[in-house]
Amino acid sequence: METPCVLIVDDDAAVSRLCARILAGRACEVRVAAGMDEAIRLLIERHVVFVLTDVEMPGRDGWAARPASERAPRASCRGWSGWPV
């Protein structure tokens, strides 16, 4: 059985590294994508169970992942974040 994957999508490398560090050592694979094109490819290729994405990014923003994740056969759970507090 393939290891579940958490996908972090953010154009800010420091934020991606921090999130990946927090999730390190859990019973999942952590993958980081710097933009939506890479994220959509990983959604289709990996057993992604959760997506943490920045909503406001240059080019295709975080909202572009939602339709792709609904078509991705392996995505079983999705989470969305990124609104400024």
Biopython code that builds the backbone (N, CA, C, O; Angstrom):
import numpy as np
from Bio.PDB.StructureBuilder import StructureBuilder

atoms = [
    (1, "MET", "N", (0.839, -1.190, 0.000)),
    (1, "MET", "CA", (0.000, 0.000, 0.000)),
    (1, "MET", "C", (0.881, 1.250, 0.000)),
    (1, "MET", "O", (1.879, 1.321, 0.718)),
    (2, "GLU", "N", (0.505, 2.211, -0.799)),
    (2, "GLU", "CA", (1.275, 3.445, -0.915)),
    (2, "GLU", "C", (1.083, 4.327, 0.319)),
    (2, "GLU", "O", (-0.015, 4.409, 0.870)),
    (3, "THR", "N", (2.160, 4.980, 0.742)),
    (3, "THR", "CA", (2.111, 5.878, 1.895)),
    (3, "THR", "C", (1.274, 7.103, 1.568)),
    (3, "THR", "O", (1.463, 7.707, 0.512)),
    (4, "PRO", "N", (0.343, 7.489, 2.454)),
    (4, "PRO", "CA", (-0.430, 8.710, 2.229)),
    (4, "PRO", "C", (0.497, 9.921, 2.153)),
    (4, "PRO", "O", (1.554, 9.952, 2.784)),
    (5, "CYS", "N", (0.085, 10.907, 1.376)),
    (5, "CYS", "CA", (0.908, 12.079, 1.119)),
    (5, "CYS", "C", (0.173, 13.353, 1.531)),
    (5, "CYS", "O", (-1.005, 13.533, 1.222)),
    (6, "VAL", "N", (0.882, 14.226, 2.229)),
    (6, "VAL", "CA", (0.404, 15.574, 2.516)),
    (6, "VAL", "C", (1.133, 16.490, 1.547)),
    (6, "VAL", "O", (2.359, 16.452, 1.449)),
    (7, "LEU", "N", (0.377, 17.310, 0.834)),
    (7, "LEU", "CA", (0.942, 18.211, -0.167)),
    (7, "LEU", "C", (0.861, 19.647, 0.335)),
    (7, "LEU", "O", (-0.215, 20.145, 0.666)),
    (8, "ILE", "N", (2.016, 20.301, 0.385)),
    (8, "ILE", "CA", (2.100, 21.704, 0.789)),
    (8, "ILE", "C", (2.392, 22.518, -0.465)),
    (8, "ILE", "O", (3.350, 22.237, -1.186)),
    (9, "VAL", "N", (1.567, 23.527, -0.722)),
    (9, "VAL", "CA", (1.735, 24.357, -1.923)),
    (9, "VAL", "C", (1.860, 25.812, -1.485)),
    (9, "VAL", "O", (0.927, 26.386, -0.925)),
    (10, "ASP", "N", (3.019, 26.397, -1.747)),
    (10, "ASP", "CA", (3.229, 27.803, -1.388)),
    (10, "ASP", "C", (4.377, 28.351, -2.216)),
    (10, "ASP", "O", (5.378, 27.666, -2.427)),
    (11, "ASP", "N", (4.239, 29.572, -2.682)),
    (11, "ASP", "CA", (5.311, 30.200, -3.443)),
    (11, "ASP", "C", (6.391, 30.771, -2.533)),
    (11, "ASP", "O", (7.440, 31.192, -3.019)),
    (12, "ASP", "N", (6.159, 30.794, -1.228)),
    (12, "ASP", "CA", (7.129, 31.266, -0.251)),
    (12, "ASP", "C", (7.863, 30.046, 0.325)),
    (12, "ASP", "O", (7.292, 29.290, 1.111)),
    (13, "ALA", "N", (9.111, 29.862, -0.066)),
    (13, "ALA", "CA", (9.881, 28.685, 0.333)),
    (13, "ALA", "C", (10.011, 28.568, 1.855)),
    (13, "ALA", "O", (10.031, 27.456, 2.383)),
    (14, "ALA", "N", (10.099, 29.690, 2.562)),
    (14, "ALA", "CA", (10.233, 29.653, 4.019)),
    (14, "ALA", "C", (8.974, 29.054, 4.658)),
    (14, "ALA", "O", (9.071, 28.275, 5.606)),
    (15, "VAL", "N", (7.819, 29.409, 4.149)),
    (15, "VAL", "CA", (6.557, 28.869, 4.669)),
    (15, "VAL", "C", (6.475, 27.374, 4.383)),
    (15, "VAL", "O", (6.086, 26.594, 5.252)),
    (16, "SER", "N", (6.839, 26.976, 3.172)),
    (16, "SER", "CA", (6.813, 25.553, 2.813)),
    (16, "SER", "C", (7.744, 24.741, 3.707)),
    (16, "SER", "O", (7.375, 23.667, 4.183)),
    (17, "ARG", "N", (8.952, 25.258, 3.933)),
    (17, "ARG", "CA", (9.909, 24.547, 4.796)),
    (17, "ARG", "C", (9.385, 24.418, 6.218)),
    (17, "ARG", "O", (9.531, 23.365, 6.838)),
    (18, "LEU", "N", (8.780, 25.476, 6.741)),
    (18, "LEU", "CA", (8.242, 25.442, 8.098)),
    (18, "LEU", "C", (7.134, 24.393, 8.204)),
    (18, "LEU", "O", (7.131, 23.590, 9.137)),
    (19, "CYS", "N", (6.207, 24.395, 7.269)),
    (19, "CYS", "CA", (5.114, 23.411, 7.286)),
    (19, "CYS", "C", (5.657, 21.994, 7.169)),
    (19, "CYS", "O", (5.203, 21.094, 7.876)),
    (20, "ALA", "N", (6.625, 21.790, 6.283)),
    (20, "ALA", "CA", (7.216, 20.461, 6.101)),
    (20, "ALA", "C", (7.926, 20.009, 7.377)),
    (20, "ALA", "O", (7.850, 18.839, 7.752)),
    (21, "ARG", "N", (8.603, 20.923, 8.031)),
    (21, "ARG", "CA", (9.298, 20.588, 9.279)),
    (21, "ARG", "C", (8.293, 20.182, 10.361)),
    (21, "ARG", "O", (8.537, 19.234, 11.107)),
    (22, "ILE", "N", (7.183, 20.883, 10.448)),
    (22, "ILE", "CA", (6.152, 20.557, 11.440)),
    (22, "ILE", "C", (5.589, 19.159, 11.193)),
    (22, "ILE", "O", (5.320, 18.417, 12.138)),
    (23, "LEU", "N", (5.412, 18.800, 9.917)),
    (23, "LEU", "CA", (4.821, 17.508, 9.565)),
    (23, "LEU", "C", (5.817, 16.361, 9.504)),
    (23, "LEU", "O", (5.414, 15.201, 9.421)),
    (24, "ALA", "N", (7.101, 16.659, 9.543)),
    (24, "ALA", "CA", (8.130, 15.619, 9.449)),
    (24, "ALA", "C", (7.970, 14.610, 10.577)),
    (24, "ALA", "O", (7.655, 14.966, 11.713)),
    (25, "GLY", "N", (8.193, 13.346, 10.240)),
    (25, "GLY", "CA", (8.117, 12.292, 11.246)),
    (25, "GLY", "C", (6.728, 11.726, 11.465)),
    (25, "GLY", "O", (6.564, 10.786, 12.242)),
    (26, "ARG", "N", (5.737, 12.270, 10.806)),
    (26, "ARG", "CA", (4.387, 11.715, 10.894)),
    (26, "ARG", "C", (4.308, 10.504, 9.973)),
    (26, "ARG", "O", (5.233, 10.251, 9.200)),
    (27, "ALA", "N", (3.236, 9.770, 10.047)),
    (27, "ALA", "CA", (3.058, 8.566, 9.224)),
    (27, "ALA", "C", (2.557, 8.922, 7.832)),
    (27, "ALA", "O", (1.570, 8.364, 7.352)),
    (28, "CYS", "N", (3.250, 9.861, 7.192)),
    (28, "CYS", "CA", (2.865, 10.264, 5.842)),
    (28, "CYS", "C", (4.094, 10.814, 5.125)),
    (28, "CYS", "O", (5.085, 11.208, 5.740)),
    (29, "GLU", "N", (3.987, 10.825, 3.830)),
    (29, "GLU", "CA", (5.010, 11.459, 3.005)),
    (29, "GLU", "C", (4.632, 12.935, 2.880)),
    (29, "GLU", "O", (3.462, 13.258, 2.674)),
    (30, "VAL", "N", (5.594, 13.816, 2.999)),
    (30, "VAL", "CA", (5.337, 15.254, 2.844)),
    (30, "VAL", "C", (5.984, 15.701, 1.546)),
    (30, "VAL", "O", (7.188, 15.529, 1.356)),
    (31, "ARG", "N", (5.191, 16.274, 0.655)),
    (31, "ARG", "CA", (5.699, 16.800, -0.614)),
    (31, "ARG", "C", (5.417, 18.295, -0.655)),
    (31, "ARG", "O", (4.407, 18.762, -0.130)),
    (32, "VAL", "N", (6.313, 19.033, -1.277)),
    (32, "VAL", "CA", (6.188, 20.489, -1.388)),
    (32, "VAL", "C", (6.161, 20.861, -2.860)),
    (32, "VAL", "O", (6.962, 20.365, -3.653)),
    (33, "ALA", "N", (5.231, 21.739, -3.217)),
    (33, "ALA", "CA", (5.159, 22.284, -4.571)),
    (33, "ALA", "C", (5.225, 23.801, -4.472)),
    (33, "ALA", "O", (4.587, 24.404, -3.609)),
    (34, "ALA", "N", (6.001, 24.416, -5.362)),
    (34, "ALA", "CA", (6.165, 25.869, -5.337)),
    (34, "ALA", "C", (5.093, 26.588, -6.141)),
    (34, "ALA", "O", (5.015, 27.816, -6.105)),
    (35, "GLY", "N", (4.269, 25.844, -6.864)),
    (35, "GLY", "CA", (3.220, 26.457, -7.671)),
    (35, "GLY", "C", (2.163, 25.442, -8.057)),
    (35, "GLY", "O", (2.299, 24.250, -7.782)),
    (36, "MET", "N", (1.121, 25.920, -8.690)),
    (36, "MET", "CA", (-0.027, 25.071, -9.008)),
    (36, "MET", "C", (0.249, 24.017, -10.070)),
    (36, "MET", "O", (-0.299, 22.918, -9.985)),
    (37, "ASP", "N", (1.072, 24.308, -11.059)),
    (37, "ASP", "CA", (1.340, 23.298, -12.087)),
    (37, "ASP", "C", (1.955, 22.044, -11.458)),
    (37, "ASP", "O", (1.528, 20.925, -11.740)),
    (38, "GLU", "N", (2.944, 22.242, -10.618)),
    (38, "GLU", "CA", (3.579, 21.117, -9.933)),
    (38, "GLU", "C", (2.602, 20.442, -8.973)),
    (38, "GLU", "O", (2.576, 19.215, -8.877)),
    (39, "ALA", "N", (1.797, 21.236, -8.263)),
    (39, "ALA", "CA", (0.830, 20.684, -7.312)),
    (39, "ALA", "C", (-0.201, 19.800, -8.018)),
    (39, "ALA", "O", (-0.524, 18.716, -7.530)),
    (40, "ILE", "N", (-0.707, 20.244, -9.135)),
    (40, "ILE", "CA", (-1.711, 19.465, -9.865)),
    (40, "ILE", "C", (-1.102, 18.156, -10.360)),
    (40, "ILE", "O", (-1.758, 17.115, -10.320)),
    (41, "ARG", "N", (0.129, 18.198, -10.819)),
    (41, "ARG", "CA", (0.803, 16.961, -11.239)),
    (41, "ARG", "C", (0.922, 15.983, -10.067)),
    (41, "ARG", "O", (0.657, 14.792, -10.226)),
    (42, "LEU", "N", (1.316, 16.480, -8.897)),
    (42, "LEU", "CA", (1.447, 15.621, -7.726)),
    (42, "LEU", "C", (0.099, 15.091, -7.250)),
    (42, "LEU", "O", (0.010, 13.958, -6.778)),
    (43, "LEU", "N", (-0.944, 15.899, -7.370)),
    (43, "LEU", "CA", (-2.286, 15.438, -6.998)),
    (43, "LEU", "C", (-2.701, 14.218, -7.811)),
    (43, "LEU", "O", (-3.357, 13.309, -7.302)),
    (44, "ILE", "N", (-2.314, 14.215, -9.060)),
    (44, "ILE", "CA", (-2.680, 13.109, -9.939)),
    (44, "ILE", "C", (-1.770, 11.899, -9.711)),
    (44, "ILE", "O", (-2.229, 10.758, -9.765)),
    (45, "GLU", "N", (-0.482, 12.145, -9.459)),
    (45, "GLU", "CA", (0.496, 11.058, -9.367)),
    (45, "GLU", "C", (0.569, 10.401, -7.995)),
    (45, "GLU", "O", (0.806, 9.195, -7.920)),
    (46, "ARG", "N", (0.379, 11.133, -6.924)),
    (46, "ARG", "CA", (0.594, 10.625, -5.566)),
    (46, "ARG", "C", (-0.718, 10.305, -4.875)),
    (46, "ARG", "O", (-1.789, 10.679, -5.353)),
    (47, "HIS", "N", (-0.631, 9.613, -3.753)),
    (47, "HIS", "CA", (-1.805, 9.307, -2.917)),
    (47, "HIS", "C", (-1.995, 10.467, -1.928)),
    (47, "HIS", "O", (-1.793, 10.309, -0.724)),
    (48, "VAL", "N", (-2.383, 11.621, -2.453)),
    (48, "VAL", "CA", (-2.538, 12.825, -1.628)),
    (48, "VAL", "C", (-3.826, 12.709, -0.816)),
    (48, "VAL", "O", (-4.911, 12.508, -1.362)),
    (49, "VAL", "N", (-3.675, 12.843, 0.512)),
    (49, "VAL", "CA", (-4.838, 12.780, 1.393)),
    (49, "VAL", "C", (-5.185, 14.152, 1.973)),
    (49, "VAL", "O", (-6.284, 14.357, 2.488)),
    (50, "PHE", "N", (-4.230, 15.092, 1.884)),
    (50, "PHE", "CA", (-4.486, 16.424, 2.429)),
    (50, "PHE", "C", (-3.642, 17.438, 1.682)),
    (50, "PHE", "O", (-2.464, 17.201, 1.413)),
    (51, "VAL", "N", (-4.248, 18.570, 1.348)),
    (51, "VAL", "CA", (-3.542, 19.651, 0.664)),
    (51, "VAL", "C", (-3.618, 20.899, 1.536)),
    (51, "VAL", "O", (-4.700, 21.323, 1.941)),
    (52, "LEU", "N", (-2.463, 21.475, 1.815)),
    (52, "LEU", "CA", (-2.383, 22.764, 2.505)),
    (52, "LEU", "C", (-1.803, 23.732, 1.495)),
    (52, "LEU", "O", (-0.629, 23.633, 1.135)),
    (53, "THR", "N", (-2.619, 24.667, 1.036)),
    (53, "THR", "CA", (-2.162, 25.545, -0.042)),
    (53, "THR", "C", (-2.364, 27.017, 0.289)),
    (53, "THR", "O", (-3.343, 27.412, 0.922)),
    (54, "ASP", "N", (-1.414, 27.798, -0.157)),
    (54, "ASP", "CA", (-1.545, 29.248, -0.134)),
    (54, "ASP", "C", (-2.612, 29.596, -1.172)),
    (54, "ASP", "O", (-2.594, 29.057, -2.279)),
    (55, "VAL", "N", (-3.512, 30.463, -0.837)),
    (55, "VAL", "CA", (-4.578, 30.819, -1.767)),
    (55, "VAL", "C", (-4.117, 31.891, -2.742)),
    (55, "VAL", "O", (-4.458, 31.843, -3.923)),
    (56, "GLU", "N", (-3.355, 32.846, -2.265)),
    (56, "GLU", "CA", (-2.941, 33.955, -3.120)),
    (56, "GLU", "C", (-1.491, 33.771, -3.556)),
    (56, "GLU", "O", (-0.556, 34.067, -2.812)),
    (57, "MET", "N", (-1.326, 33.270, -4.790)),
    (57, "MET", "CA", (-0.002, 33.080, -5.377)),
    (57, "MET", "C", (-0.015, 33.665, -6.778)),
    (57, "MET", "O", (-1.077, 33.796, -7.386)),
    (58, "PRO", "N", (1.153, 34.019, -7.294)),
    (58, "PRO", "CA", (1.206, 34.505, -8.673)),
    (58, "PRO", "C", (0.823, 33.395, -9.654)),
    (58, "PRO", "O", (0.997, 32.212, -9.364)),
    (59, "GLY", "N", (0.312, 33.780, -10.790)),
    (59, "GLY", "CA", (-0.120, 32.785, -11.775)),
    (59, "GLY", "C", (-1.399, 32.120, -11.307)),
    (59, "GLY", "O", (-2.337, 32.791, -10.878)),
    (60, "ARG", "N", (-1.433, 30.804, -11.391)),
    (60, "ARG", "CA", (-2.613, 30.080, -10.915)),
    (60, "ARG", "C", (-2.550, 29.993, -9.399)),
    (60, "ARG", "O", (-1.586, 29.477, -8.833)),
    (61, "ASP", "N", (-3.582, 30.500, -8.754)),
    (61, "ASP", "CA", (-3.582, 30.551, -7.296)),
    (61, "ASP", "C", (-4.083, 29.238, -6.691)),
    (61, "ASP", "O", (-4.365, 28.278, -7.408)),
    (62, "GLY", "N", (-4.189, 29.213, -5.369)),
    (62, "GLY", "CA", (-4.590, 28.011, -4.650)),
    (62, "GLY", "C", (-5.954, 27.479, -5.014)),
    (62, "GLY", "O", (-6.207, 26.281, -4.890)),
    (63, "TRP", "N", (-6.835, 28.351, -5.461)),
    (63, "TRP", "CA", (-8.170, 27.886, -5.840)),
    (63, "TRP", "C", (-8.122, 26.984, -7.073)),
    (63, "TRP", "O", (-9.053, 26.208, -7.289)),
    (64, "ALA", "N", (-7.082, 27.063, -7.874)),
    (64, "ALA", "CA", (-6.959, 26.216, -9.061)),
    (64, "ALA", "C", (-6.778, 24.745, -8.696)),
    (64, "ALA", "O", (-7.046, 23.868, -9.517)),
    (65, "ALA", "N", (-6.330, 24.469, -7.488)),
    (65, "ALA", "CA", (-6.126, 23.077, -7.072)),
    (65, "ALA", "C", (-7.439, 22.362, -6.785)),
    (65, "ALA", "O", (-7.514, 21.138, -6.890)),
    (66, "ARG", "N", (-8.458, 23.104, -6.429)),
    (66, "ARG", "CA", (-9.718, 22.444, -6.039)),
    (66, "ARG", "C", (-10.316, 21.611, -7.160)),
    (66, "ARG", "O", (-10.570, 20.426, -6.941)),
    (67, "PRO", "N", (-10.557, 22.157, -8.349)),
    (67, "PRO", "CA", (-11.120, 21.317, -9.409)),
    (67, "PRO", "C", (-10.215, 20.144, -9.770)),
    (67, "PRO", "O", (-10.704, 19.053, -10.064)),
    (68, "ALA", "N", (-8.907, 20.358, -9.752)),
    (68, "ALA", "CA", (-7.975, 19.273, -10.077)),
    (68, "ALA", "C", (-8.035, 18.182, -9.017)),
    (68, "ALA", "O", (-7.987, 16.998, -9.348)),
    (69, "SER", "N", (-8.138, 18.561, -7.761)),
    (69, "SER", "CA", (-8.175, 17.562, -6.697)),
    (69, "SER", "C", (-9.456, 16.742, -6.747)),
    (69, "SER", "O", (-9.459, 15.571, -6.366)),
    (70, "GLU", "N", (-10.527, 17.337, -7.206)),
    (70, "GLU", "CA", (-11.785, 16.592, -7.321)),
    (70, "GLU", "C", (-11.720, 15.563, -8.445)),
    (70, "GLU", "O", (-12.416, 14.549, -8.397)),
    (71, "ARG", "N", (-10.887, 15.818, -9.457)),
    (71, "ARG", "CA", (-10.710, 14.868, -10.555)),
    (71, "ARG", "C", (-9.614, 13.853, -10.277)),
    (71, "ARG", "O", (-9.538, 12.816, -10.936)),
    (72, "ALA", "N", (-8.758, 14.155, -9.291)),
    (72, "ALA", "CA", (-7.631, 13.264, -8.984)),
    (72, "ALA", "C", (-8.157, 11.998, -8.311)),
    (72, "ALA", "O", (-8.819, 12.076, -7.276)),
    (73, "PRO", "N", (-7.869, 10.847, -8.884)),
    (73, "PRO", "CA", (-8.436, 9.609, -8.373)),
    (73, "PRO", "C", (-7.966, 9.230, -6.979)),
    (73, "PRO", "O", (-8.640, 8.467, -6.288)),
    (74, "ARG", "N", (-6.831, 9.747, -6.559)),
    (74, "ARG", "CA", (-6.274, 9.346, -5.270)),
    (74, "ARG", "C", (-6.556, 10.336, -4.146)),
    (74, "ARG", "O", (-6.388, 9.987, -2.977)),
    (75, "ALA", "N", (-6.969, 11.532, -4.452)),
    (75, "ALA", "CA", (-7.181, 12.542, -3.411)),
    (75, "ALA", "C", (-8.426, 12.188, -2.617)),
    (75, "ALA", "O", (-9.539, 12.244, -3.141)),
    (76, "SER", "N", (-8.243, 11.824, -1.358)),
    (76, "SER", "CA", (-9.377, 11.401, -0.553)),
    (76, "SER", "C", (-9.770, 12.439, 0.489)),
    (76, "SER", "O", (-10.841, 12.339, 1.088)),
    (77, "CYS", "N", (-8.920, 13.430, 0.712)),
    (77, "CYS", "CA", (-9.233, 14.463, 1.690)),
    (77, "CYS", "C", (-8.496, 15.723, 1.282)),
    (77, "CYS", "O", (-7.351, 15.668, 0.831)),
    (78, "ARG", "N", (-9.158, 16.861, 1.442)),
    (78, "ARG", "CA", (-8.517, 18.108, 1.052)),
    (78, "ARG", "C", (-8.748, 19.171, 2.125)),
    (78, "ARG", "O", (-9.828, 19.256, 2.708)),
    (79, "GLY", "N", (-7.744, 19.959, 2.368)),
    (79, "GLY", "CA", (-7.868, 21.084, 3.274)),
    (79, "GLY", "C", (-7.322, 22.322, 2.596)),
    (79, "GLY", "O", (-6.414, 22.236, 1.769)),
    (80, "TRP", "N", (-7.864, 23.453, 2.937)),
    (80, "TRP", "CA", (-7.458, 24.680, 2.249)),
    (80, "TRP", "C", (-7.160, 25.747, 3.275)),
    (80, "TRP", "O", (-7.917, 25.934, 4.228)),
    (81, "SER", "N", (-6.069, 26.439, 3.083)),
    (81, "SER", "CA", (-5.685, 27.509, 3.988)),
    (81, "SER", "C", (-4.955, 28.568, 3.198)),
    (81, "SER", "O", (-4.705, 28.394, 2.005)),
    (82, "GLY", "N", (-4.613, 29.652, 3.841)),
    (82, "GLY", "CA", (-3.806, 30.657, 3.181)),
    (82, "GLY", "C", (-4.356, 32.061, 3.294)),
    (82, "GLY", "O", (-3.720, 33.003, 2.823)),
    (83, "TRP", "N", (-5.512, 32.233, 3.901)),
    (83, "TRP", "CA", (-6.035, 33.585, 4.046)),
    (83, "TRP", "C", (-5.251, 34.305, 5.122)),
    (83, "TRP", "O", (-4.981, 33.735, 6.179)),
    (84, "PRO", "N", (-4.879, 35.556, 4.868)),
    (84, "PRO", "CA", (-4.133, 36.298, 5.889)),
    (84, "PRO", "C", (-4.969, 36.480, 7.146)),
    (84, "PRO", "O", (-6.187, 36.653, 7.093)),
    (85, "VAL", "N", (-4.282, 36.434, 8.271)),
    (85, "VAL", "CA", (-4.977, 36.572, 9.558)),
    (85, "VAL", "C", (-4.857, 37.995, 10.039)),
    (85, "VAL", "O", (-5.371, 38.331, 11.106)),
]
sb = StructureBuilder()
sb.init_structure("model")
sb.init_model(0)
sb.init_chain("A")
sb.init_seg("    ")
for serial, (resi, resn, name, xyz) in enumerate(atoms, 1):
    if name == "N":
        sb.init_residue(resn, " ", resi, " ")
    sb.init_atom(name, np.array(xyz, "f"), 0.0, 1.0, " ", f" {name:<3s}", serial, name[0])
structure = sb.get_structure()
